């Protein structure tokens, strides 16, 4: 015969007692920290400026496909 204590449903576990929740929080925190450090590194180290002698400025600021004195590609 069942007693009232045996037939009652078990109380749900609190979220902070589940190990997987802490793992998700640690991984999420590491992702945020890694993203912020990547942004900080990218801001501190800008791209190198490419200088081509005797180059005319372009609206898009893109470097030329080849230098002014280079021979055209052979086909």
C-alpha positions in Angstrom: 0.0 0.0 0.0 1.3 3.5 -0.9 1.7 6.0 1.9 1.1 9.7 1.2 4.9 10.4 1.2 5.5 7.9 -1.5 2.8 9.0 -3.8 3.7 12.7 -3.8 5.8 13.9 -6.8 9.4 14.7 -6.1 10.2 18.4 -5.8 12.0 19.8 -8.9 15.7 20.5 -8.5 16.8 24.1 -8.3 18.7 25.3 -11.3 21.9 26.1 -9.4 22.1 22.4 -8.3 22.4 21.1 -11.8 26.0 20.7 -13.0 25.1 21.3 -16.7 23.7 24.7 -16.0 27.1 25.8 -14.5 28.9 24.3 -17.5 26.6 26.4 -19.9 27.2 29.5 -17.8 31.0 29.0 -17.9 31.0 28.4 -21.6 28.8 31.4 -22.3 31.1 33.6 -20.1 34.2 32.3 -21.9 32.6 33.1 -25.3 31.8 36.6 -24.2 35.3 37.2 -22.8 36.9 35.8 -25.9 34.8 37.9 -28.2 35.6 41.1 -26.2 39.3 40.3 -26.2 39.2 39.7 -29.9 37.6 43.1 -30.5 40.1 44.8 -28.2 43.0 43.1 -30.1 41.5 44.2 -33.5 41.1 47.8 -32.3 44.7 48.0 -31.0 46.2 46.5 -34.2 44.8 48.3 -37.3 45.4 46.9 -40.7 48.7 47.8 -42.4 48.5 50.6 -44.9 49.5 49.4 -48.4 51.6 52.0 -50.3 52.1 51.7 -54.1 54.5 54.2 -55.7 52.9 56.5 -58.3 49.4 55.3 -57.6 46.4 57.4 -58.4 43.8 57.6 -55.6 40.6 55.5 -56.1 37.2 56.2 -54.7 37.1 52.8 -52.9 40.6 53.1 -51.5 41.5 49.7 -52.9 45.1 48.8 -53.8 45.7 48.2 -57.5 45.7 44.7 -58.9 49.3 45.1 -60.0 52.0 47.8 -59.7 52.3 50.5 -62.3 55.6 49.1 -63.7 54.6 45.5 -63.7 54.1 43.7 -67.0 50.6 42.5 -67.9 49.9 38.9 -67.2 50.7 36.4 -69.9 47.9 34.4 -71.4 
